[in-house]
């Protein structure tokens, strides 16, 4: 009988994959190799903080369009714009 339990990305796990993973688990893992750093990497000298701002619908739409045109995120566009403005102030 096939295992129909999906992975976190929704793909089903085959019996062969399940057997292989089970065999690996039984032989043991290198715990240090499995560890990964938790959380996001710092963006600057320390952990970043969230600063909420209010945007009117038109400004939010302009921000969304700019982020899409640069294949970026709204947060990155805002940070870049703020840095550029602070350098000239």
N, C-alpha and C positions, 0 to 999 in steps of 0.2 A: 504494500500500500504506500503511495507517495505521500510525502509530507507536504501539506498545503499551507503551512505557516509562512507568511511573508516576512521578508527582512524589513528593516526600517524604511527602505525606499520602495517597498511594495512588491519586490520581486520574490517569487516563491523559491523556497529552498529545496533542492533535489535531495533524494536519499543519498546520492553519492557525495554531495557537498556536506551533508549532515554527518555522514560516516567519517569523512576526512577531518572535519572540525573536531569531532569526538575523539579521533585518534590523536590529534594534536594536543587536545586538552589533557588526555591521559598521560602523554609523555611530558607535559609541563611546558610552561612558557617562560621566556626570559622577561621577568617583570619589568626590568629597567627599559627594555626595548619597547614594551607596551605602553609605558607611561608617556603622557603628553602633558604639556603645560596647560593648566586650567585657565580659563578666562581669556580675554583678549590681550593682545600685546599692547604695551603702553604706546601711545601716539607721540608722546614727547618725553619730558623728563620724569613724569609720574603718570599714574592712572588718570584717564580722562574723566571728566564729570559731565553729566547731562544737564544742559541748560535749556529749559523750555522757552519757546518764543511763540507769540501769536502772529499768524499771517492771515491777511485777508484773502478771500478766494482767488482773486486775480493774481496776487503775488505768489500764492502757493502753486497755481497753475503755471506761471512763468518759471518758477523754480523747477517744477516737474519736467517741463519741456527742455529746460537747459540741461538738467541732469541726464535726460534721455539722449539729447543730442551729443553729449560728451561721453556717453556710455559710462556714466558715473552714478553716484547716489546723491540725494538731496543734501545729506550731511556733509559730503565732501565739497559740494558746490558752495554751501554756506561757509564752511571753514576757509576755503580758498578766497572767497569774496571778503570775508572778515579780515583775513591776513593782509590782503591787498589794500583794503581801506585803511587798516591801522598803520601800514607802512607809509602811506601818503598823508596821514593826519598829523 
